[in-house]
């Protein structure tokens, strides 16, 4: 599951893999800004931190037990998704897309345009 989410995230235009905190977690960035942080715990399910609009973040947390406030992140703007099988891959992909889009929107116009080419 972790590898699937990493592969999907890296298909995003300009996405790169980084290990700023050691071998685990893996950070997925665009233009140097993180949009996904993927933790793998051998005893527990894989977890994925994703940036999210605060209103959507609250709604997702209310609807899904697997979506919690961001672990070690700004809890208003980040969610942690536990990949326990309760959410479909497609649901998680939509959340990854949203996180990527949120980061892209915050980039300078020249960087956004270079990614759009």
N, C-alpha and C positions, 0 to 999 in steps of 0.2 A: 504493500500500500504506500509506504514512504517513497519508494523509487518511482511509483506511478505519479505521485504528486510532484516530485522533483522534476521528472521528465516533462510533465504538463507545464509546469511553471517556466521551465527553460525554453519552451517553444515560443514564449512571448518575445516580441521584438525587443532586442537590446538586453534581454535577461542574462545575468551571469550568476555563477555559483561562487560563494565565498564562505570562509570558515573563520569569522572574526573572533569567535569564542573558543577555539580549539576544534577537535574532530567532530564534536556534536554540540550544538545543533548546526545544521547547514542553513545559511542565509541565501535567499535568492533576491538579487538586486537588479534595478534598472537605473542607469545613470548614477550609480553609486548609492542609491536610496533603496533600502530594504522594503520589499512588499510581501515576503513570506519567510518564516523562520520555522524550520521543521526539526522537531526533536524525536529521537527514537529511544524508547526505554524498553529494554529487553523484557522486564517484568510486566510492563503496562502497555497499553496501546500507544501508537505513534500519535504525536500532537503537532498541530500546525497553527502557528500564530499568523493572523492575517489582519491587515488594516481594513477598517470598515467605517462607513458613515455612522455617527453616533446613534441616530434614530433607527437605522437598519440594524445596527449591532444589538440594540435593546430588543427589537422585535425577534431577531434570530435567537437570542438567549431565552426569550419567553417561549418560543415555539419548539426549541430543540435542547434536550438535556445535554447533548454532546457539545453545545456551544456555550462557552463561559467567558467572563471578562479576561482580557489578555494576561497571560502568565508572564510576569516580569516586564510588563509593558504598560503604557498609558491605557488604563482600563476603559476610558471613554472612547478611544479611537482604535483599539485592537481587540480582537476576539481570539480565543484559543479554541480550536476545534479538535476534539478527541476523535480519532479515526477508529471507532469501535464497531463500524458496520451499520450504525443506526441511520447514517446519512448516505445517500447514494454517491458514487463518484461524481455524477453529473451535478449534484447539489454542491459538492465541494469545489468543483471546477468553476461554477458560477461565483462562488465566494472568492476564489483565486482571481478570476477576471475582475471582480469589483475592486479587490485590493490593488491589483496592477493599475487599473484605471484611476483610482484615488491618488496613487503616487505619480502617475503620468500627469494628471491635472495640476499637481503642485510644482512641476518642473518649469524652469524658464521656457519661454516661447521658442527660443532658438533650439533648445534641446528637444522639446516636443516635436518640432518640425523635422529635425534630423531623424527622429524615430519613425516619423510618418512616411518618410521617403521609401 
